[in-house]
Each structure stands twice: as structure tokens, then as C-alpha cells.
Amino acid sequence: MINTTDFLDALRTFEAVEKKEYLPNHFKRQAKIYLLIEIDRIKNQIENVDLDDELEVIEGTNETLKNL
């Protein structure tokens, strides 16, 4: 299962900080870095998903349903 909670938190933080005109730029850069790190983590989670196992489960379920 892919955990998107940290990514969504980083995205909300970035969006909130980006809209604030009075914040120093280093806060905006930190929010951007935080978001990019979370994007990289979620990308790695997506790449590491093993679809073969899930396809076997789906195929097994389909065969079971056919046999009912």
C-alpha cells in the first residue's frame, strides 16, 4: 500500500506557504524541498509495487468466481 499522507501534508504546506507574500524566501524554499522529498518517496513507493502478486490474486479470484 502506498502511503500518501506525508505527501499530501507536504503539498498542503507548500501551497499555504507559497501564497503568503510576507514569509521569507527560505521558508518557501524549505517547503519546496520538503515537497520534493515527499514526491521522491512516493515515486519510489510506486516503483516498488509488485504488480505480479496482485495480478495473481485477481486471476485467482476470477477463477473462483467462474467455478461458483
PyMOL commands that set and color helices and strands:
alter all, ss='L'
color gray80, all
select helices_A, chain A and resi 5-19+25-47+51-66
alter helices_A, ss='H'
color red, helices_A
deselect
rebuild
show_as cartoon
